[in-house]
Amino acid sequence: MALAFANLILDGSLYRYYVLSNDLKETRIKIERVRSENQNLQAKLDAMKDPRHLERVARDRFDLVKKDELIFVFSEDQPTQN
């Protein structure tokens, strides 16, 4: 038994197994991150198919308004000069 263990250590098989195990763990973590990101992107893509969402995004991003809507513009108060 000790001879077999020593043989694994000396030929590097045990070390290769350790390195490959760590690589496998890191790869699984990366896969989970990519799956999560994929789900988030899919949710955003699905939301973009909704016309109400597209309208909301356009109105917010480009300050668009519908016909006959009132727009209120508030100016910032500037300090009075004496």
N, C-alpha and C positions, 0 to 999 in steps of 0.2 A: 504494500500500500504506500509506504513512504517512498519507495523507489518510483512508483507511478507518479506521485505528486511532485517529486523532484524533477522527473522527466518533463512534466507539464511546465514547470517553472523555467527550466533550462532552455527548452526549445521555444519559449515565448507564447505558447498556446494559451496559457492562463491570462497573460497580459493582453493578448489579442481579444480574448473573450471579454475581458473587462472593458476594453476600449469600445468594442462593438456593442456591448450592453449600454454603455453611456450614449453612444451615437443613436441607438434605437430609442432611448428615452427622449433625447433631444428632438429626434425626428417626430416622435409622437406628439410632443408638445407643440412643435411647429405646425403639424397637421391640424391640431385642435384650434390653434390661432387662425389658420387659414380658413377652416370651416366656419368659425365664428364670424370672421370678416366677410366671408361669402354670404352668410345668412343676413348680415347687416346690409350688404350691397343689394341682395335680392329684395329685402324689405323696401329699400329706397326705390328700386326699379319698379316694384309693384305699386308703390305710392305714386310714381310718375305716370302711371296709366290712368289715374283718377283725375278727371278734368277739374274737379274742385281744388285738388291739391296743386295742379299746374297753375290754376288761376291765382291761388294764394301766393305761390312762389313768385309769379310774375309781378303781382301787385306789390309784394314786399321788396323784391330785388330792384325793380325798375320804377317804383313809385307810380304805378299805373292806377287809374281810377275808372269807374264805369261812367257812362254818360249820365248826366243829371245828378251826379253825386256832389255834395258840398265838400270843399277842402278848406281846412282851417290851418293857417300857417302862423305859428307863434314865434315872435322874434325874441332873441335873448335880451334881457335887460342890460343896458349899458350904464355904467356909473355916470352920474352927472358931473360935469366939470364946473368948478367954482371959479 
